[in-house]
Amino acid sequence: RVAQGCERLSRARSTRHPPPPYGRRARARRGPDGGQGRRAAVAMAADETMREKWQALGVKEVREVWARNFEAEISNLMLSVGAAGGARAIVALDTEFPGFLYETPRTGGKEAKYGALRSNVDKLSPIQLGIAVAGAEGAVRGVWCFNMCFDVDVDLHTEESVNFLRRAGINFVRHKKEGISSVDFGRRLRCPLLVGPLAPLWLTFSGDYDFGYLLKVLTIGTQLPGAVALFDGMVSGYMPRRFDLQDMLTQGSLESLGTKFGIRRHGSAHTAGSDALLTLELYLKAREENVWLSSGEWAPWSADASGMWNYNTWDSVWSSEASDWNSNTWRIPSHTSEQNHGFNDPRTSQAAWLW
């Protein structure tokens, strides 16, 4: 009886008109091409909207970010890195911080110099973090200056450094009232687009302190590890591909090298967004002129037959690291389990790798 009922139902359906989405009215709405032209028009309109959004961003305009526009601009940053190729993007970093409570020793080994860095970073807070993004082909995708919450009446600093930054244009009254919470910033930065096995190439100029303060933000204020090898391991866990321009361009400051290569500065010197953009454009210019090859040093970039720039080691690294990521085995290195505060697994930790 069930079989007979199904057969009758099938015959009854076959004699009816097709349902409205497939009937004459629907075909008339879709047009003679079956709707392909309409779908193509919608896709083109979406592409045009995206292009207009990027033009509105102003790729070399330093975008000032405060607490009020933080969520919108951090989303724009993620969009920029994704559009630049994700793991093939280049992200330049610069930080502004309130001086040095402990001077770096002129003599002594790497551990002694790291000891001064650790003491300074643990006690001080960053004032600005600048990030500039470019694609592997060299097109700049955007520049951001994240202005952190900093109170000169409370937070440790040196008067000389604060006065210097005031002259550079940093408004400490506004930082106190409208600055971004370092906790909110750190949680939003813990994103697979920016850190982890498939992170982009991170670029700095004399960037030991830049990475130190970035690591402090990413770990929500956790103290830096006690040994330089552990510090390097933690930085490698978050940013496995990084490059410091000063390792290649050893003669001159960032400002003097920018002038030497004919790069026009956007924004004010000694502000994080402007310095990050200058670092990025200096790298792209030096790469374009094959400075690495002429200096006899190892060149981290090479051009393939199509004219696109590819990082020599990325393709071999992606396969192993991506499998680790997918199999839930990758971990952020930590110097002690007590200080790691549960951040080992970036997807299940209390920081949760939020966008």
N, C-alpha and C positions, 0 to 999 in steps of 0.2 A: 504493500500500500504506500509506503514511503517513496519507493521508486516511481510508482505511477503518479503520485502527487508532484514529484519533482519534474517528471516529463510534462505534465499538464502545465505547470508553472513556466517551464521553458518555452512551450509552444505559445502560451499567452503573451510572454514578453516579446517573442519574435514578431508578433503581429501588431504590436504597438508602435507608435512613433518614437524615435530616439528621444531621450531626455533632453530638456532645454539646452544644456551646454553643448550638445552635439547636433542640434536641430538647425532648421533653416534660419531662425533668428540669430542664433549664435554665429553661423557662418557669415551672415550679413554683417554682424558686428565686427568679426575678425577681418573681413575683406577678402578679395580674390587670392591673396598670397598666404592665406591661412594664419594671419597674425604675425608673420615673420617681420614685416616692415614695422609694425607697431612695437614689437619687442626690441628691435634694433634701435628705434627712435628713443625708447625709454633708456636703453643702455648708453646711447650717445649723450643723452641729457644728463645722466648720472656722471659720466666721465667729464662733461663740461663743468658740472657743479664742483667736482673734485679739483679740476684745474683752477677754477675761480677761487676756491678756498685757499689753495696754495699761493695764488697771487695775492690774496688778501693778507696772508700771513707775512709776506715780505721776507724772502729767504735770508737776506743779510741785515735785516732790521732786528736789532737786539730787543727781544720781547721781555719786558720787565714783569716778573711774576711775584705777586704778594698773596696773602692768605685769601683775599676775596676772589681772585681769578686762578687760584692754584689748580683746582680740579679741571677746569677747561684747558689750561695750558699744559698740564702733565699729560692729558689725553692727546693734545696736539703733538707733544714730543713723541709719544708712542706711535702715533700715526706717521710722523716723519721718519722714524727709524724703520718702521715696516715698509714704507714707500721707498726708502733708500736701499732695501734689500735685506733687512733683518741682520743676519749674521755677516753679510758682506758689506754692511754699512761701516762708516768711520765716525766715531764719536769723540770729539775733543773735549777735554775737561780742564777747568781752571777753578781755583778756589781763592777767596779772600778771607783772611783770618786775622785775629787781633794781636799779632806780634809773636814774640818768643819769650817765654818766661825762663827758659833754659837755653843758653847758647850752645850751638853745635861745636864740639871740640875740634880745634884745628889739627890736633894730632890724635892718634888712636885709630883703632880699626873700625870696621863696619859696625860691630856691636856697640861701640861707644857712641857713634853718631846716631845709630838707631835708638839708643837709650834716651838721647836728648829729644828725638822726634816723638817717641812714645810718651815721655813726660809732658811735652807741650800739648800734644793732641788729646791726651787724657784729661787735661785740666782746662783746656780752652774749647771754644765752640766756633764753628765756621760762621762767617757773616754772609757770604754769597757763594753760590755754586753756579758756575757758568757751563753750559753744554751747547756745543755746536755740532750739527749732523751733516754728513755728506754721503753720497752714494759712492760705490767703488769706481764709477766712471769719473768722479770728480765734481759733480754738481752739488752745490751747497743746498741743503734742504730746510734749514732753519737754525735759529740761535735763541737761546733762552738764558736769562739771568734770574736765578731763584734767590730771592731775598729772604734770609732766615730771620727768625725772631732773635733779637740780640739787644740786651739792655746794658748800656755802659755803666749804669748805676749798680748793677748786680754782677754781671758776668766779668770774669777775669780778663784783663787786657793790659797792654802797655800804652801809656799815654802817647808815646812817639808814634806808634803804629796807628792808633785811632785818629790822631791829628793828620797823619799822612793820608789816610783813607777819606777823611773829611774833605781835604783839599782835592782829592780825586773825584768828589761828588757824591759820596755815600751819605745818605741821610739817616743818622742814627735815631732820631726821634721817630721817624716812620718805621724803622726796623723794630723799635720797641712796641709800637702800637699795631702795626699791620704785618709783621714778619710771619713767615711760614713756620709752623711747628716742626721741629726736627723729627719727631715721632711720626707724624703724618707723612712727611717727605720720605723717610726711610721705608715705611711700609709700601708706599706707591712705587718706589724705585726697585723694590724686590720683585721684579717682573722678568720673566724669561726672555723678553725682547731686549733687555739691557744687561742682565747678569746671568751667569750660569754657562753651561756647556756651549750653547748656541748664541752667546753674546756677540755683539759687534767688536771690531777693533777699537780699543780705547787708546786715545792719543793724549800725551801730556808734553809739557816742556819743563824739565826739572821737576818731575811730578811726585817725588816721594811724599811730600806733605799733602798734595792733592789726593793721592790714594789713601793716605792715612785718615784724613777727614772724611772722605767718601766711605771708607770702611766703618768709621764710627757712626755715620748716619745710617748705613745699611744694617748695622747690628743694633740699632736703637740704643746707642750710647754705651755699648759694651767696651770695656777697656781693651787696648791693644795687647797682643800677646807679648810675653817677656823676652822672646828671642827673635832675631831678625829672620831666621829660617822659617819660623812659624808664621811670622807676618807675611813673608813672601808666599807661603802656602795658602794663607787665607785670601790674599789678594788674587792669587791664581785661581782659587775656587770660584770667586765671583767674576773675575775678568781674565779668563785664560789667555786671551790675545790682547796684548797691549804693547805700546811702542812709545819710547821717550825720545823726542826730537833732539835733546841735548846730547844723547849718546852718539849722534852722527854729526850734528852741527855744534861742535864743541867750542867754537870761538864766537863770543858775542852774546848779548842778552836777546830776549825775545823782541824787544823794540828795535834794537840795532839790526838784527837779522831781517826783520820785516822791512825796514828801510832799504837794506842791501838788496833784497829781492824785489823791491818795487811794489810792495803790497800796501794798499791804502787801508788805514784803520777805520773801522766803523765803531762809533761810540767812544767813550773816554778810556784812556789808559788806566790800568790798575783797577778796573772793574771787571768782574768775573766773566760776564758775557762777551765783552769786547776782546778780552785776552784769549778766551776760548776760540773765538772766531779767527783771531790772528794766528793762533797756533794751528788751527785747521788749514787755513789758506797757505801758511808757510810750508806745511807738510805737502800739500797738493802741488805747490809751486816747485819745491825741491824735487818731488817725484817726477814732475813734468820735465825738469831740466836734467834728470838723471844724476843728481848730486851724489847719490849713494854709490853709483857705479864709478863716477869720476874720482871719488875719494878712496877707491880701492876696498871699500867695506862691503859686507854682505848686503844685498838689496832685498828688502822684504817684499817688494812688489815686482811683478814682471808683466809685460804686455803679451797677450796671446795673438794668434793670427787675426782674430776679429777686431783687435784694437781695444778690447775690454781688459781692465786690470783685475788680476786675480791674485789672491794671497797664496804663496807657494805651498803652504802646508795645510790649508783649510780643508781641501777635499778629503785628504787622508784622515784628518782629525774628526771631521763631521760624522763619518760612519760609526766609529767606535763610541764617540761621546753621545751621539743620538741614540744608539742602542742602550747605553747605560741609562740615559734619561728615560727612555720608554720602559725599561725594565725596573724602574724605581730603585736603582742602585746608586745613583749619583748623590754625593753628599757635599755640603759646604764644609771645608776643613775648619776645625775649631781647636783652640789652644788648650782649653780645659773644658770638661763636660759641665763643671759648675758654672762657668762664665758664659757658656753657649746659650743658655736659657731656652733650650728646645728648638734652636734654629737649624738643626742638622738637615732635616728634610724640607726643602723649600716649598713643597706642595701641601704638607700636612702640619707645618709648624704654626705657632700662634701668630706669626706675622703673616702667614697665609699667601704670600706672593700676590697681594692684591693689585688689581689695576686701579 
